[in-house]
Amino acid sequence: MSKEKRNFPVQGMGCAACVARVEGALKSAKGVCSASVSLASNSALVEYDAALTTPGELKKAVQDAGYDMLVDGSDDEADSEAEAARAEAYNTLKKDTLAAAVLAALVMLIGMGFKDFPLKGYLLWALATPVVFWCGRRFYKAGFSAVRHGSANMDTLVALSVSISYLFSVFNLLFPQVWTSRGLQPHLYFESATMIVAFILVGRLLEERAKHSTTAAIRALIGLQPKAENVRPGDVVPVKPGSRIQVDGVVLDGGSYVDESMLTGEPVPVVKKKGDRVFAGTLNQSGYLNVKADKVGPDTLLSGIIRMVRDAQGSKAPVQHLVDKIAAVFVPVIIGLAVLTLVAWCLWGGQDGVTLGLLCMVSVLVIACPCSLGLATPTAIIAGIGNGASKGILIKDAGILQSARKVDAVVLDKTGTLTRGKPSVVESVWDPSAADVLRDILYSLEMSSDHPLAAAVCASLRGCERLPVSAFEALLGKGIKGEVNGGTYYVGNLELLKEVLPGGIPAETLPLLSDSAAEWMNEGYTVTLLFDTTRVYAVLALSDELRESSVQAVRALQEMGLEVHLLTGDNEVAARRAASDTGISHVHANVLPQDKALYVSELQAAGKKVAMVGDGINDSAALARADLGIAMGSGADIAIDAAQVTIVSGDLSKLRELIKLSRRSVRVIRENLFWAFFYNVLAVPVAAGVFYPFLVSPMIAAACMALSSVCVVLNSLRLR
């Protein structure tokens, strides 16, 4: 068996009923081992036996179900084609929504705000027609397509409700004598028809905007891949300063600092010399490298991260679209009740049975319009998102307002999440005999360097005088040296100190310098020394310090009953120090990007609902894999794109506020859904004439429908 696993873009899905149909079609196709369809990313993650089926046959199975799937070309090419189609569809939806909103407002204004005047009904008809048949055309296309394939969805009920309201209004306008001859008043319901279309289109537009964030992460990751055309494993690839490395491989000759923060999340560039491994997409900063390729194209580490993010986004989301699921049952039930109402009145309604039956059938269809159902969730989501934004919590995926409350495990990255993400001097010890001029010398030497640690040292010596530096030399992986005031000085690590002073720190130098260097290194600090060929003048400890809010934020999460984990690409000593300072007991160091995503998966397999908090490219796969991905606002763009939530200030305590907001939002959603269903359960029998002689005319039914929607919206606004 030759199994393959691919993520295919799917077109034409609009609700959970569509997802179930596409997933069922794929699972029943020959050779398919598993299929998971995501409405959020409009994609299908399919594992299949390539010996038994082909992507073309899978596409045909989806088309037979009434939808379409893009299978030609690579995953990246399919994503590009799907993105172009999505952008075109979104622009069309936006235009239709604007037109429907404007025309529906005019219909409401003229219909409700003006007394009858000649040709008023015909004016309303003229304004309503483009709303129903042009702006609302997608409902007819999707609804009737579902019916043609033996199913029903929310589009089916919307199309039926709009059509009945519209056609009944046209009939009453053209043939009023049918009703007046029986002593009944022929009402027009163009307002209902147009407002149904406008309300649902606004909801669809908001949904599409939220869903688009999932594809942004993939686009950003793909953009990081350097082109490596005509390069094969074993080839030697030259890498110039300032360019991205094209392949995974080993340095044959040369030396440089390489920024690997996209993979490790650590801000300090790594020294690369002969024999060291390098990775595609990392940035060569200063030197020249010759790299022997061993992995190229889709086999590189970066490509693997891209696949992990794509698969995570295509996997089954924990948040279910409850309204769409219920609508799949609700629609045929309401249609059946409407038909049953008509039949019952025709059989037992006497002389006016047909007339009353038709009116009651229309009332049932109008009063049971899914506006309140359709608005119950999105209005609460919109209000909740607005509330979060006012607190600096940017929510890009509306579904997290339902899933955040379920989180019981939080995985934290260290650099840029618990810490500031920028190294700084936290301790320093100077030889008492060192004059102030030595501070100027250190400042001058570091100002001549472009190393990130040099910037941190200069920041701690702000106000010192910059002296002329000659014979400056960067000692790769060790430090720098230069001539200042006629003397040669070195700034660097202990390795450089041992080369210049084989005996280490001289005995005549203050012992505190030696004791401090050893103590700081044991605590996980980065140690830098200033010295010449005779003595050491200063020892500085640099560290990426914790944010002020980190300790309190971790404690607050633990008090809520959440299990907190720390994952970092940093060394064990630094990781244990950060964990000890914040009170985190679950800590793992030296973790690669794929290991972070795997760790999240292991927690999920153990039954945990996992929130991942990070800020780097190396966190993107884990952010996508987690039930809830949260990025720090100061982090990398790809982390922000892959996450569902961005905390603008980088304040980890906002996570507690997010969970509380999720609980409130879910409560409001449940209240909205209860009202929507209670309203329908109560209103439908009344509209059907169960309590005859009390009858509800279609006009009153339309007013009740509007009132139910208003109640839902007002309840949602409490979240603000």
C-alpha positions, 0 to 999 in steps of 0.5 A: 500500500502506497499511502499519500496524504494531501491537503486539497482546497474545496470550493462551494461549502457554506455550512456544516451540512456541506462539510458533512456531505463532502467528508462523506463523499471522500470517505466513501471513495475507493482507496481513501483511508481517512478524510477530514474536511475543515470549513474554517480553511475550506480544505480537505485533508485526505489520506489515500492509497495512490495505487487504488485512486488518484486526486482526479477521482477524488475530485470527481467524488466531490463534484458528484456531491455538488462541490468542487476540489482543486487537485492540479499542481503542488499544494502551493499552486493549489493554494494560490488558485484557491486564494485567487478564487476566494478573493474574487468570490469575497469581492463579489459577496461584498458588493452584493451585501452592500447593494442588498443592505442599501436596497433593503433599507429603502424597501423598509423605509418606503414600506413602513415609513410612508402611507399608501400612494399610487404605485407604491407596491410596484416601487417596492416590487422594483426595489425588491427584485434585484435584492432577491434574484441578484444579491440573493442568487447564491442562496438559490444556487446552493440551496437548490444544488443541495436539494438536487443532490438529496439534502437540504441546508440553511441556503435551502430554507433561506431561498424558500422563505425569500421566494414564498415572501416575494412571490406571495407579495407579487401575487397579492400586488397583481391579483388583490381581488382574490383576497378582497372578494373574500373580505381579506386584505392583501398584504405585501411582504417585500420587506421580509424578503429583502431583509432576510437576504441582507441579514444573511449576506452580512453574516456570510461576509463577516464569516469569510473575513474571519476564515481568511486568516487561516490561509494567510499563515500558509502564504507567509510561510511559503514566502520564506522559502528561498528559490533553489532552482536546479539544486540537488543534494550534494551540490555546493551552494555559495551563500553571500552575506545578507542572503537567505540560505537556500538548502539544508546542508553542511558548511564546507568552508567560510564562517559567519553569523546566521540568524536562525530565529525563524527556527529556534525563536532565539534572538542571538545569531549563531556562529557557523563555520566548517562542519556546522549544519545550516537550514533553508530560509535562515539568514546569513548575516556577515560572512561568506559560506559554501554549503554542501546541500543534503536536503532541498525543496520539499525535503527541507526543515522549513518545508516540513514546517509548512506541511505541518501548519497546512495539515494542522489547519486542515485537521478537524477543528474542535469547534462545531457549527451548531446552528448549521448542524441543526439547520440541516434537520430544521429545514425539512421539518419546517417545510414539512410542517408548512405543507402539512398545514396547507393540507390540513386546512384544505381538508378540514377548513371548510369553504375558506380552507384553501385560502386560510391554508395558503395564508397559514402555510406562508405564515409558517414559512415566514415566521420560521425564517432562520434569521434569529438562528442565523444571527444567534451566533454571529452577533454574539461573536461580533460583540465579543470580538469588539469587547476583546479588541477594546482590551488589546485582545485581537481575535481573528478566528471567531470559533475561539470564543467557543473553544477558549473556555475549554482550555485546560493546558497552556503551553508557553514559549520562553523567548518573547512570550515569558521574556521580553525577547531582547537581551540586556545587561542585568549584572556587571562587576568592574575591577576597582582599579579600572578608570572611567575611561575603560567604560568608554573603551568598552562602549567604543569597541561595542559600538563598532560591532553589529552583534545583538549583544553589543547593542545590549552592552552599549545600551547599558553604557549610555552616556559614555564617550565614543573614542576612535577605534583602529585595527578592529577585528571580529573574532567569529564566535568569540568576540572582538578586539581593537586598538583604543588609546594606544592599547589593544583590548578584547571583548568576548567570551571565556573561550577568547579569554583562555586564548589571550590569557591562558591562565584565566583571570589573573590572581591580582585581579579582584577574585569577585570577577572570577566568582561572578563569571562562574556563578552567572554562567551556572544561572544561565546568563550569557557572560561577556568580559573586557580584558587585555593581555594582562588583566580582566577589567570587567565581567557583564551578565546578559539575559533576556529578562522576564516580562513584568506580568509573567509571574502573576500571569502564570500564577493566575492561570494555575489558580484557574486550574490550568496546567502550564508547560514551558517549551523553548529552543534555549538551553537547559540552564536558561529554561530551568531558570525561567521556569523556576522564576515563574513557578512552572513545573513542566519544562522542556528545553532545546526543543525544535519546531516540529517537537513543539507541534508534536508535544501539543499533539501528545497533550491533545492525545491525553485528552487536554484542550491545549492553548499554545502561546508563542511569538516566533516562526518556530512556534507557527506549527504548534500554534496551528496545531493547538486548539487555541493559538495565541501570538504576542503582538511583538512577535513574528508576522507568521506567528501572528498569522498562524495564531487565532488570537494576538495579544497586542501588548504582549501581556500574558495576563490577557490570556485570563481575560480571554478565557473569561470573555469566552465563557461569557460569549458562550453563555450569550450564544446559548441564550440566543439559541434558546430564544431562537428555538423557543420562539420557533417552537411557540410561533410555528404552531400559532402560525399554523392555526393550531389555536384557531380562531386566533390566526397570525397573518403573514404580515404579523408573522414577518413582524414576529420574525423581525422581533425575534432577530432584534431580541437576539441582537440586543442580548448579544450587545450585552457583551459590549 
